[in-house]
Every structure is written in structure tokens, then in C-alpha cells.
């Protein structure tokens, strides 16, 4: 009887050991799952940060819809422009005009650029979701508004966006595309090309476009995305006021780089009396124009593109 009693007394101790082992296993399992979950969360968060930093680097803020943005094709290394317009020599300071292209997709940055105390010119993409609101704001604040007209690029990997002018279109098709774009930017006083490295090299296509611009009493700015662009020559021979871009400001999205490009733009203006630069709505360009504009305005007279074109085409 005593042996049986002894065995019964040992049974709860065994149960306590088994219960303790279960608790230890459960604790280890929970720790492993927690660690694994934290690892997954860290990887997801890192991916999130990388994605949005990349998005912002391309000129959009976190809050904005960027899925349908069409980006510029890469710019070639175009040599020094020929002296095909006489220099401006009768101004106390050289004239500089700056166009901000691709307006309409980046609402917040667009508004901040419009708020800068600078006589910038803004070129809007017809298909962009915020074009109507921002171009009205630009017009109401006395800024020049341009139509940033999509044209066919050379590389098939570059999409110039909906309602683009293509080299294979008939005159009627080109007219339909052009008028559709123009209707979405009602305050446009001129046009410059979005992409278009293939289209602008086609003289017949550019001649047709110049006829359409003349019908609407618009001037043409050649963004000069290819050294073989026929846009400037076609416009001059058609009797349209025209000008050609000198400097792209933000091929590299860095405030320091954009400030250096602004210095190059001013140096060009000091050399020949005027210069035209093109930038885009991104954080680097906004920061550069905010922080480097004092130096720019000390050395040059910032004018609208319409004023620049009007002055140059008097000669």
C-alpha cells in the first residue's frame, strides 16, 4: 500500500514537468513567429520606402497618383547651338526665360512652383489629371501657359502618352490630335514639344504642325530633344515666332546640379544677350529655384517665353 501511495505522489511532479516543457516550447514558438513577422514587416517597409523615394525622385509627392505619368525620353548630348538669332544687346541685363514642362501631373509641386515669386512659364500636358486646375491658376497669376504637345520619340520604350502626334498620321489626323490637346489647355499662348525626337526630325510633319499653329495664332518653342530637329527652321520659314531651348536644367535630380545648370543658363545669356532653359516639376528643381534664384536674378532679367519670343522675332 505504501508503494502505491508513493507512486501517486510522484504523478503531479511529472505533470508539472510536462506542463513546463509545453510552456517553454510555446514561448519559443511565439518568439520565433514574432521574429519572423518582424523580419517580414522590415522587408515590406524597406520596399515601401525605396519605392516612394524613387517616385519622389522622378518628381511626384507621396500623395499623388503617378501610375499614368509619362516621362521624358533621355536627352542627347547636343553640341553648342548655332547663332541663328541675333543677340539682344539693348537691355541692361540679359534675358533669361525658364519653362517648366510636364505640368499637370504633380499637383503639390506644381502649386509650389506657381507660388514662387518668379516669372516662370508653365507648359501643360493635356492628358494630366490636374492640368485644368493648375493652368487656370497659372493664367490667373499672370504666367505664360504653353501646350506641351506630345510627339513621337525614337525609342519604342518611350511612351509620349495619349493623343500624340505621329509621323504616319495624315494632316486631318494631326489636326484632330492637335485640337484635342489644345482644347485641354485653353489659355495656351504657344506650344513646345513633349519628347518628339522622331517627329521633330520629319520636316513634312513639322510643316503641317506649323500650319496648324498659324491658324491658332500660336508661337512654337523647339524643346530641341534631337540635334536634327526641324522645328525651329520650320517655324521660322512658316513665319511663326519661335525660339529654341539652350539648357535642360534637371537631367540630374539634385539641387546642386540644377543650380549649376542655372549658372550655365545665365552664362549663356551673358554671352549672347538671352537664353532659354527647360526644367520639370520635381523636388530638386523646386529647391534649386527656391534657393538659387537670388543669384539668378542678380545677373539676368527673368522674362516670360512670350516676351522673349516677341523680342527676338523683332530682329
N, C-alpha and C positions, 0 to 999 in steps of 0.2 A: 504493500500500500504506500509506503514511503517513497519507493522509486517512482510510482505513478504520479505522486504529488509533485516530485522534483521535476519530472518532465513537463507537467502542466505549467509550472512556474517559469520554465525557460522559453515557452512559446511566445509570450508577448515581447521578449527581447529580440527574438528573430524577426518578428513583425516590424518592430521599430527600426531594425537594421535595413530591412527591405524598403520600408517607407522612406528612410533617409536616402537610400540609393536612388529611389524614384525621384525624390525632390532634387537631388544633385543632378540627375540626368535631365530633368525638366528645366532646371536652371541653366545648364549648359546649352540645351537646345534653344531656349529662349534667347540666350546671349548670342548664339550663332546666327539665329534668324534676325536679330536686331542689327548685328554687324553687317550681315548680308544686305539687309534692307537699306542701311545707311550707305553702303557701297553703291547700290543701285541708284539711290537718290543723288549721291555725289556725281555719278556719271551723267545722270539726266540733267542736273543743274549745270554742269560744265558744258554740256552740249547746248543748253539753252543760252548761256552767256556767250559762247562762241558764235552761235547763230545770230543773235541780236547785235553783237559787236560788228559782225560782218555786214549786217543790214544797215546799221547806222553809218558805217564807213562808206557805204555807197549812197549816202545822202538822205536816209529816211529815219524818222524817230520811231521809238518802240510802239507808240500808239497808232501808227499809221498803217494803212493797208498797202502792202508793197508787192503783192503777188503778180500784178499786171504791169509793173514798171518796165519800160523799155529803156535800156541803157545805150549810151553812145558806143559806136564801134571804135576800136583803138585808133588813135590819131597817128598818122605817119610823121616821120621826121622831115618836115617840109623845109627846104632851104629858104634863104632870105628872099623876101618878096621883091619883085621888080618895082622900079619907081614909075608907076603908070599913072599916078595922080600928082600934080604939082604940090609942093609943100605949102603949109599955111605959115605965113611969115608976118602977118599983121596983128597978131594977138600978143598981149603981154605975157601970157603963159600958154604953153602948148595945149591943144585939146586932146582929151582922152575920153573915150566912150567905153562903157562896160555893159555887155549884155549878159543877163543871167538866163541861160537856156533851161529847157526841160521843166518849166514851171507848170504846176497843176497837180503833181503827184505828192509833193512834200508839203503838206498844209502848214505845219508848225514852223518849219524852217522858212517856208515861203513868206509867212507873215512877219517873221523876224527880219528877213531881208527887206521886205517892203517898209518896215519901220525904221530902217537905217536912214540917217539924215544925209543921204547921198542921191545924186541924180542918176540912178541906175536905170537901165532899160530891161524890161522883162519879156521873155519870149515863151509863149504858152503852147503846149501840146493840146490839140483839140480833144483827144480821147481821154485826157486825165480827169479824175473824179472831182478835183477842186478847182478846175480851170475857171469856170464861170464866176465863182465867188472871188477868187484871187485876182482875176483880170479886171473885174469891176472895182475892186479895191485899188489896184494899180492905177486905173483910169481916174478914179475919184481923187487920188493923191497927186495927180498931175504927171505921172510917169508915162513914158512911151511904152506901148504894148505892141508886140510883134506876134505874128503867127509862126510858130516853129513847125514848119511843114515837113512831114516825114517823106523821105526819098530813099530809093533802093540803094542798099550798100553792096559792096562786092562780095563779102563773105556770107555764105548761106547760114552760118552760125549766128549772124547778127540780124535780129528782127527789128525792123524800123517801126513796127506797130501797125495798128489798123489804119485803113484809109491812107495808104502810102502811094506816092507816085512811082510808077514802074516804067522802065524803058519800053516795054512791049505794048503799052496802052495806046489806044487811038486818041486823037485830040478830044473827042467828046468824052471819053472815059477820063482823061486827065482833067478836063473841065469839071466833070461831076465830082471827082475826088477833091479837087482844089476848093470848089464852092462849099462842099460839105465841111471841110476843115475850117474855112473862113467863117462860116455861119456860127461855129462854136466859139470863135474869138472875135466878137463883134466890134471891139474897139481897136483892132489892129490897124496900124498905120504903115506897116511894112511886113516883109516876110524874110525869114532866113531858113536855111535847110537844116533838118534833123537827119544826121547820118548822110546818105546820098553820095558816097564815094563812087558808085557806079553811075547813078542817074546824072550827076552833075558833069560827068565826063562826056555825056551824049549831047552834042551840040543841037541836034534836031529837037530833042526833048526839052532842052533849056530854052530854045527859041519859042516853042509852044507855050511854055510857062511864062515867058516874058510878055507874050501877047495877052495872057490871062491877067497878069498883074497890071498891065497898062489899062485894061478895061476897068479895073477896080481902083485905079489911081494910087497904086502902092509902089513903094520902092523895094529894092532887093539887097539883102546883105548876104554875101557869099561867106558861109562859115569856113570854107576852104578846107574841107576834110580830105582832099586829094590834091596833089600838086598839079594834076591835069584837069582841074575843074574849069568848065567853060562858063560858069555862072556870071562872073564879073564881066567878061568880054561880051557875052550875050546881052547882058543888061545894058551896057554902055552903047552897043550898036543898035539896040532897040530904043534908045533914047530915055531909058529909065534911070532915075537917080540910084546910085549904087555905091557900095564900099566893100572892102574885103578885110577879113579878120587878120590880125597880126599874131596875137599871143593867146594860147589856151592857158588859163590861169591855174587849173586844178587837175592836170593829168595825174598828179600825185596828191592824195588827200592828206596833206599835212599843212598846218598853219604856216610854219616856217617856209615851206616850199612855195605856197601860194603868195606869201609876202615877197619872196624873191621874184616871182613871176610878175607881180605888180611893179616892182622896181624895174624889171626889164621892159615892161609896157611903158613906163614913164620915160625911161632912157630912149626908147624908140621915138616917143613923141617929141622929146627934146631934140632929137636928131633931125626929124623931118617936119615938125610942127604939129603932128597929130598921130594918134594910134588908136587901134580898136582891139579890145580884149574880150574873151568869152569865158565865163565861168558857169558853175552849176550849183543848184541848191543842196549843199552838203555842209556838215559841221565845220570842216576845215576852211571852206571859202567864207562862211559866215564869220568865223573867228578872225580870219585874216582881214576882212573888210572892216570888222569892228575895231581891231587893234592896230592896224597899219594904215588906216585911212588918213590920219593926220599927215603922215609923211607924203602920201599920195597927193593930197590936196594942197600941200605947200609948194609942190613942184609942177602941178598940172591943173588945168581947168576941166573939171568933170562935166561933160555935156551929154545930152541925150543923143541917141543914134540919129534921130531925125534931124537934129541941129547939125550934127557932124556931116551927114549926107548932104544937107542943104548947102552948107558952107563949101564943101569940096566940089560940088557939082555946079557952082557958080564959075569955076575956073575951066 
